[in-house]
Amino acid sequence: MVTRVSRASDPGERLLSDAEIVELSLGEPASFAALFDRHAAEIGQYVRARIGPDLAEDVTAQTFLDAFRQRGRYDTSRADARPWLYGIAVRLIGTHRRAEARYRKLTARALPERDTHDFVERSADRVVAQQFRPVLAAVLDALRPQDRELLLLVAWADLSYDECAQALGITVSAVKSRLNRIRVRTRKALGGANPMNEEETGG
C-alpha cells in the first residue's frame, strides 16, 4: 500500500495522520507543510472570528510557525493535531486582547446575519436565540479570559470537551465545570431564560 502525506487519491493509498506527519517532519522538515495545508483554513477562520481579518493572517501563520518549532514536543499518541494547533492559536490571540475586544464589540453591534461562527448562534451547546445577542455579547466580555477561551473553542471551533481539554491543558471535568458555570451565568443575565440546549454534545 502506498502512503501519501496530504491526500489519498487512490483507494489503495493510506492517508497519514497528523501525528505521523509531525513525526515524519522531524527528519523531513518540508513534510510539515502538509499539516498547514490540512488545517490552516480552519485555524484561520477561528482566528478571524476572534480578532478580525486585519491580524488573522499573521496570527495564523505564526501559529504554524510556532507549531513547527515545537513539533519535537508533540504527543504523537494524539492522531489529530487540531487541539494542539488551537491551543497555540489561543495563546497567540491572548497577545491581541485589545484587538479581540474591539472586534467583539463590532460584531455585537452588527445587524443579525447568517454567520455560522456568530457567538449568539452557536454557544457551548448551540445558542439559538438571535434576540439575546447584545446580552450574550456582554456576558462574553465579562467572562474570565480562560472561560471565554473555552466557550469560543466549543462555539466557534466546534471542539469536543476532550479536544478543548487538550487545547487548554486542563481536564475534561474542568471543561464541564467551567461550561456549567457559564450556563448559569448566562441564564442569570437573561433573567432566567435559557437559550442553550442543555444536552451535552461534547466528547
C-alpha positions as CSV (number, residue, x, y, z in Angstrom):
1,M,0.0,0.0,0.0
2,V,1.3,3.4,-0.9
3,T,1.3,6.1,1.8
4,R,0.6,9.7,1.0
5,V,1.3,12.7,3.2
6,S,-1.6,15.0,2.5
7,R,-4.3,13.3,0.5
8,A,-5.1,9.9,-0.9
9,S,-6.4,9.9,-4.5
10,D,-6.5,6.1,-4.8
11,P,-8.4,3.6,-2.7
12,G,-5.1,1.7,-2.1
13,E,-3.4,4.8,-0.7
14,R,-3.3,5.5,3.0
15,L,-3.6,9.0,4.4
16,L,-1.1,9.8,7.1
17,S,-2.5,11.0,10.4
18,D,-1.5,14.4,11.7
19,A,0.7,12.7,14.3
20,E,2.5,10.7,11.6
21,I,3.1,13.9,9.6
22,V,4.6,15.6,12.7
23,E,6.8,12.6,13.3
24,L,7.9,12.5,9.7
25,S,8.7,16.2,9.7
26,L,11.4,15.6,12.4
27,G,13.5,14.0,9.8
28,E,11.9,15.7,6.7
29,P,11.0,19.3,7.8
30,A,9.4,20.1,4.5
31,S,6.7,17.5,5.1
32,F,5.3,19.7,7.9
33,A,3.7,21.8,5.1
34,A,1.1,19.1,4.8
35,L,-0.2,19.9,8.2
36,F,-0.6,23.6,7.2
37,D,-2.4,22.5,4.0
38,R,-4.8,20.3,6.1
39,H,-5.7,22.7,8.9
40,A,-4.7,26.3,8.0
41,A,-8.1,27.3,6.6
42,E,-9.9,26.1,9.8
43,I,-7.5,27.7,12.2
44,G,-7.5,30.9,10.2
45,Q,-11.3,31.0,10.2
46,Y,-11.3,30.8,14.0
47,V,-8.7,33.5,14.4
48,R,-10.6,35.8,12.1
49,A,-13.7,35.3,14.2
50,R,-11.7,36.2,17.3
51,I,-9.7,39.2,16.3
52,G,-10.9,40.2,12.8
53,P,-9.3,40.0,9.4
54,D,-6.5,42.5,9.9
55,L,-4.4,40.4,12.2
56,A,-5.8,36.9,11.3
57,E,-3.3,36.1,8.5
58,D,-0.2,37.0,10.7
59,V,-1.6,35.1,13.7
60,T,-2.4,32.0,11.7
61,A,1.0,32.0,10.1
62,Q,2.6,32.4,13.5
63,T,0.5,29.5,14.8
64,F,2.0,27.1,12.3
65,L,5.5,28.6,12.7
66,D,5.3,28.0,16.4
67,A,3.9,24.5,15.9
68,F,6.8,23.7,13.6
69,R,9.3,24.9,16.2
70,Q,7.6,22.9,18.9
71,R,6.9,19.7,16.9
72,G,9.5,17.8,18.7
73,R,7.4,18.0,21.9
74,Y,4.1,16.9,20.2
75,D,2.4,14.0,21.8
76,T,2.2,11.6,18.8
77,S,-0.4,9.4,20.6
78,R,-2.8,12.2,19.6
79,A,-3.6,11.4,15.9
80,D,-5.5,14.7,15.4
81,A,-3.3,17.8,15.8
82,R,-6.2,20.3,15.7
83,P,-6.5,20.7,19.5
84,W,-2.7,21.3,19.7
85,L,-2.9,23.9,16.9
86,Y,-5.9,25.6,18.5
87,G,-4.1,25.8,21.8
88,I,-1.2,27.6,20.1
89,A,-3.6,30.0,18.4
90,V,-5.4,30.7,21.6
91,R,-2.1,31.7,23.3
92,L,-1.2,34.0,20.4
93,I,-4.6,35.6,20.4
94,G,-4.0,36.3,24.0
95,T,-1.4,38.8,22.9
96,H,-4.0,40.7,20.9
97,R,-6.7,41.0,23.7
98,R,-7.4,44.7,22.8
99,A,-8.0,43.9,19.1
100,E,-10.2,40.9,20.1
101,A,-12.3,43.1,22.4
102,R,-12.8,45.7,19.7
103,Y,-13.8,43.1,17.2
104,R,-16.3,41.5,19.6
105,K,-18.0,44.9,20.1
106,L,-18.2,45.5,16.3
107,T,-19.8,42.1,15.7
108,A,-22.2,42.6,18.6
109,R,-23.4,45.8,17.1
110,A,-23.7,44.4,13.6
111,L,-27.1,43.6,12.1
112,P,-28.0,39.9,12.5
113,E,-26.7,37.9,9.6
114,R,-26.3,34.2,8.8
115,D,-22.9,33.8,10.2
116,T,-22.1,30.2,11.3
117,H,-19.4,31.5,13.5
118,D,-21.5,34.0,15.4
119,F,-21.5,33.6,19.2
120,V,-25.2,34.1,19.5
121,E,-26.0,31.3,17.0
122,R,-23.5,28.8,18.5
123,S,-22.5,28.9,22.2
124,A,-21.2,26.0,24.2
125,D,-24.3,24.0,23.5
126,R,-25.6,26.0,20.4
127,V,-27.2,29.3,21.2
128,V,-30.4,29.6,19.2
129,A,-31.9,32.9,20.1
130,Q,-30.8,35.9,17.9
131,Q,-32.6,38.4,20.1
132,F,-30.3,37.6,23.0
133,R,-27.2,38.8,21.0
134,P,-26.4,42.1,22.9
135,V,-26.9,40.4,26.3
136,L,-24.7,37.4,25.4
137,A,-22.0,39.7,23.9
138,A,-21.9,41.5,27.3
139,V,-21.7,38.1,29.1
140,L,-18.9,37.1,26.9
141,D,-17.0,40.3,27.6
142,A,-17.5,39.7,31.4
143,L,-16.1,36.2,31.4
144,R,-12.7,35.4,32.8
145,P,-10.3,35.0,29.9
146,Q,-9.8,31.3,30.4
147,D,-13.6,30.7,30.4
148,R,-14.0,32.8,27.3
149,E,-11.3,30.8,25.5
150,L,-13.1,27.6,26.4
151,L,-16.5,28.8,25.3
152,L,-15.3,30.0,22.0
153,L,-13.4,26.8,21.3
154,V,-16.6,24.9,21.7
155,A,-18.8,27.5,20.0
156,W,-16.6,28.6,17.0
157,A,-14.1,25.8,16.6
158,D,-16.6,23.1,17.4
159,L,-14.1,21.1,19.5
160,S,-15.3,18.3,21.8
161,Y,-14.8,18.5,25.5
162,D,-11.8,16.2,25.3
163,E,-10.3,18.3,22.5
164,C,-10.8,21.5,24.5
165,A,-9.1,19.9,27.4
166,Q,-6.1,19.1,25.2
167,A,-6.0,22.6,23.7
168,L,-6.2,24.4,27.1
169,G,-4.2,21.9,29.1
170,I,-6.9,21.2,31.6
171,T,-9.0,18.1,32.5
172,V,-12.3,17.2,30.9
173,S,-14.0,17.6,34.2
174,A,-12.7,21.1,34.4
175,V,-14.1,21.8,31.0
176,K,-17.6,20.6,32.0
177,S,-17.4,22.5,35.3
178,R,-16.5,25.8,33.5
179,L,-19.2,25.3,30.9
180,N,-21.8,24.7,33.6
181,R,-20.7,27.9,35.3
182,I,-21.0,29.8,32.0
183,R,-24.6,28.4,31.5
184,V,-25.6,29.5,35.0
185,R,-24.2,33.0,34.5
186,T,-25.8,33.3,31.1
187,R,-29.2,32.3,32.4
188,K,-28.9,34.8,35.2
189,A,-28.0,37.6,32.7
190,L,-31.1,36.6,30.7
191,G,-33.4,36.8,33.7
192,G,-33.8,33.1,33.9
193,A,-34.3,32.4,30.2
194,N,-32.1,29.7,28.8
195,P,-31.0,30.0,25.1
196,M,-28.7,27.0,25.4
197,N,-29.5,23.4,24.6
198,E,-28.8,21.5,27.8
199,E,-27.9,18.3,26.1
200,E,-24.1,17.9,26.2
201,T,-22.7,17.2,22.8
202,G,-19.0,17.3,23.7
203,G,-16.9,14.2,23.9
